[in-house]
Amino acid sequence: MRTRTPEARPSSVKWRRAATALVMAAASLYLAGLAFLIPWENDYHSCNQWRYDTSDVPASQGPDFVDMDRRALLPQATCRWADGSTVTRVPRSLNLGVLLTLAASAGAATAARRTGRTGRGR
């Protein structure tokens, strides 16, 4: 006699697909944020491009460039100058999008697990 394995409920499959799509969206946003960390030129030129819209600023025009701080976990690249001003190269909305899509994915995965177990949510 053949035993049948329990099949996933249709609503559970929909929640799993939604969770997968949201994880893929979060990964895409994260990779886009990492692209801002790639040094196309040296830090001096790329930071001045962001601040002054030109990569080569005359020394008399602005303060001395100090450094650029990079972080990869939530992509962040911050340029610093001697006068205390900073420029963030990675848009804050991009990191917020990563966090929100990961949270929505966790919610969808939880819903998929619950509807798959109980059969509710059809």
C-alpha positions as CSV (number, residue, x, y, z in Angstrom):
1,M,0.0,0.0,0.0
2,R,1.3,3.4,-0.9
3,T,1.3,6.2,1.6
4,R,0.9,9.7,0.4
5,T,3.1,12.4,1.6
6,P,1.3,15.6,2.7
7,E,1.5,18.2,0.0
8,A,2.0,21.8,0.7
9,R,-1.2,23.9,0.9
10,P,-1.7,26.3,-2.0
11,S,-1.7,29.3,0.3
12,S,1.5,28.1,1.9
13,V,3.2,27.9,-1.5
14,K,2.1,31.5,-2.2
15,W,3.6,32.7,1.1
16,R,6.8,30.8,0.4
17,R,7.1,32.4,-3.1
18,A,6.4,35.8,-1.6
19,A,9.2,35.3,1.0
20,T,11.6,34.2,-1.7
21,A,10.8,37.1,-3.9
22,L,11.3,39.5,-1.0
23,V,14.7,38.0,-0.1
24,M,15.8,38.4,-3.7
25,A,14.7,42.0,-3.7
26,A,16.7,42.6,-0.5
27,A,19.7,40.9,-2.0
28,S,19.4,43.2,-5.1
29,L,19.2,46.3,-2.9
30,Y,22.2,45.1,-0.9
31,L,24.3,44.6,-4.0
32,A,23.3,48.0,-5.3
33,G,24.6,49.4,-2.0
34,L,27.8,47.5,-2.3
35,A,28.4,49.2,-5.7
36,F,28.7,52.5,-3.9
37,L,31.7,51.1,-1.9
38,I,33.8,50.3,-5.0
39,P,36.6,52.8,-5.3
40,W,36.5,53.8,-9.0
41,E,39.2,56.4,-8.3
42,N,41.2,57.2,-5.2
43,D,39.1,58.3,-2.2
44,Y,40.1,62.0,-2.5
45,H,38.8,62.3,-6.1
46,S,35.6,60.2,-5.6
47,C,34.6,62.1,-2.4
48,N,35.3,65.5,-4.0
49,Q,33.1,64.4,-6.9
50,W,30.2,63.8,-4.5
51,R,30.7,67.1,-2.6
52,Y,31.7,69.6,-5.3
53,D,30.6,67.9,-8.5
54,T,34.2,67.9,-9.7
55,S,36.9,65.4,-8.9
56,D,39.8,67.9,-8.7
57,V,39.1,70.8,-6.4
58,P,41.8,73.5,-6.0
59,A,43.3,73.5,-2.5
60,S,42.2,77.1,-2.0
61,Q,38.6,76.3,-2.7
62,G,37.9,73.8,0.1
63,P,39.1,72.2,3.3
64,D,41.5,69.3,3.3
65,F,40.1,65.8,2.7
66,V,40.6,63.5,5.7
67,D,39.4,60.0,4.9
68,M,36.6,57.8,3.8
69,D,35.0,55.2,6.2
70,R,33.5,52.1,4.6
71,R,31.3,49.5,6.1
72,A,29.8,46.5,4.2
73,L,27.2,45.0,6.6
74,L,24.7,47.7,5.9
75,P,26.6,49.4,3.0
76,Q,27.9,52.8,4.1
77,A,30.7,55.0,2.8
78,T,31.2,58.3,4.6
79,C,33.7,61.0,3.4
80,R,35.2,63.3,5.9
81,W,36.9,66.7,5.6
82,A,39.0,68.8,8.0
83,D,36.2,71.3,8.6
84,G,34.0,68.5,10.1
85,S,31.7,68.1,7.1
86,T,30.7,64.7,5.9
87,V,29.1,63.2,2.8
88,T,27.4,59.8,2.9
89,R,27.7,58.1,-0.5
90,V,25.2,55.3,0.0
91,P,21.6,56.6,0.1
92,R,19.9,55.9,3.5
93,S,16.7,54.8,1.7
94,L,18.6,51.9,0.1
95,N,19.6,50.5,3.6
96,L,16.0,51.1,4.8
97,G,14.7,49.2,1.8
98,V,17.0,46.2,2.6
99,L,15.8,46.1,6.2
100,L,12.1,46.5,5.3
101,T,12.2,43.8,2.6
102,L,14.0,41.4,5.0
103,A,11.4,42.0,7.7
104,A,8.6,41.5,5.2
105,S,10.3,38.3,4.0
106,A,10.5,37.0,7.6
107,G,6.7,37.8,8.0
108,A,5.9,35.9,4.8
109,A,8.0,32.9,5.8
110,T,6.3,32.8,9.2
111,A,2.9,32.9,7.5
112,A,3.9,30.2,5.1
113,R,4.9,28.0,8.0
114,R,1.7,28.6,9.9
115,T,-0.6,28.1,7.0
116,G,1.3,24.9,5.9
117,R,0.9,23.4,9.4
118,T,-2.7,24.3,10.2
119,G,-4.3,24.5,6.7
120,R,-5.7,28.0,7.5
121,G,-5.5,30.9,5.2
122,R,-7.1,29.5,2.0
